Amino acid sequence: MRILVIDAQGGGVGKQLVSLIKQEIPDAFVTAVGTNSTATAAMLKAGADAAATGENPVVVACRDADVIAGPVGMIIADALLGEITPKMALAVSQSGAKRVLIPFDRCDNMIAGMPSLPTAALLRDAVEKIKKICSDA
């Protein structure tokens, strides 16, 4: 299973997500793509199998991923303080991969009907969803 994790800013969410995926789904190949080098480095340090930085790596990695995981902002152009370009959002949105979107209410994007949960709970739920996708494949 090819899992793509996308993150921005400091990469803290992506780092935690990569770490949990590698613990829970050790056979998965995890590619980490950061919108900046700090985010990429954090995810690589957490155990990603491959990593890259920037807009074009997001576009290319979305083509081959079975699952794409990251903050919900990765499907919204100009989200995450402007680090998600329109091309990135389009690539994620149009990918044939299953998407696991983590619902953070930040950067002026709020999700109605979602309780405010701690980051750790959101990430555990995301990994459970990814595990189900992997087991159904």
C-alpha positions in Angstrom: 0.0 0.0 0.0 1.4 3.4 -1.0 0.4 6.1 1.5 1.2 9.8 0.8 1.3 12.1 3.7 1.2 15.9 2.9 1.9 18.6 5.5 2.9 22.2 5.7 4.2 24.8 8.1 6.4 23.0 10.7 5.3 19.5 9.7 4.3 18.5 13.3 1.0 16.9 12.2 2.7 15.0 9.3 5.5 13.9 11.6 3.0 12.4 14.1 0.9 10.9 11.3 3.9 9.2 9.6 5.1 7.8 12.9 1.7 6.3 13.7 1.3 4.9 10.2 4.7 3.2 10.4 3.8 1.7 13.8 0.3 0.5 12.9 0.9 -0.4 9.2 4.6 -1.5 9.0 4.3 -2.9 5.5 3.0 0.4 4.0 5.3 2.5 1.9 5.0 6.0 3.2 5.9 9.0 1.0 6.0 12.3 2.8 5.7 15.6 0.8 6.1 18.8 2.6 5.2 22.2 1.3 8.5 23.4 2.7 11.7 21.8 3.8 11.0 22.0 7.5 7.8 19.9 7.1 9.6 17.4 4.9 12.5 17.0 7.3 10.1 16.4 10.2 8.2 13.7 8.3 11.4 12.0 7.1 12.8 12.0 10.6 9.5 10.2 11.7 10.3 7.3 9.4 8.9 8.1 6.0 10.3 5.8 3.3 10.6 8.6 0.7 10.3 12.4 0.9 10.2 15.5 -1.3 9.4 19.1 -1.0 7.2 21.5 -3.0 4.4 21.8 -5.5 5.5 19.4 -8.2 6.3 16.6 -5.8 2.7 16.8 -4.5 1.3 16.7 -8.0 3.5 13.7 -9.0 3.0 11.7 -5.7 -0.7 12.1 -6.0 -0.7 10.1 -9.2 0.7 6.9 -7.6 -0.7 7.0 -4.1 -3.3 4.5 -2.9 -4.1 6.7 0.1 -3.5 10.4 0.7 -3.6 11.7 4.3 -3.1 15.1 5.8 -4.9 18.2 7.1 -8.2 19.0 5.3 -6.5 22.2 4.1 -4.6 20.2 1.5 -7.7 20.2 -0.7 -8.3 24.0 -0.4 -6.3 26.4 -2.5 -4.3 28.9 -0.5 -5.0 27.1 2.8 -2.4 26.5 5.5 -1.3 30.1 5.5 -1.0 30.0 1.7 1.3 27.0 1.5 -1.2 25.0 -0.5 -1.2 26.1 -4.1 -4.1 25.7 -6.4 -2.2 23.0 -8.3 -1.6 21.1 -5.1 -5.2 21.2 -4.1 -6.3 20.1 -7.5 -3.9 17.2 -7.6 -5.1 15.9 -4.3 -8.7 16.4 -5.2 -8.4 14.7 -8.6 -6.3 11.8 -7.5 -7.7 8.3 -7.7 -6.5 7.7 -4.2 -8.6 7.4 -1.1 -8.2 10.6 0.9 -8.1 10.8 4.7 -8.7 14.4 5.6 -7.9 15.5 9.2 -10.4 18.2 10.2 -8.5 21.0 11.8 -10.4 24.2 12.3 -7.6 26.6 11.4 -6.7 29.1 8.8 -10.3 30.3 8.3 -11.6 26.9 7.3 -14.1 25.5 9.8 -16.0 22.2 9.4 -19.5 22.2 10.7 -20.7 19.2 12.7 -17.2 18.2 13.8 -16.5 18.4 17.5 -13.2 20.0 18.5 -11.0 17.0 19.3 -7.4 17.0 20.5 -4.8 16.5 17.7 -3.8 13.0 19.1 -7.4 11.8 18.8 -7.8 13.1 15.3 -4.6 11.4 14.2 -5.5 8.1 15.8 -8.8 8.2 14.0 -7.1 9.0 10.7 -4.7 6.0 11.1 -7.7 3.7 11.9 -9.3 4.8 8.7 -6.1 4.2 6.8 -5.8 0.7 8.3 -9.3 -0.1 7.2 -8.6 1.1 3.7 -5.4 -1.1 3.6 -7.3 -4.2 4.9 -10.1 -3.8 2.4 -7.6 -3.5 -0.6 
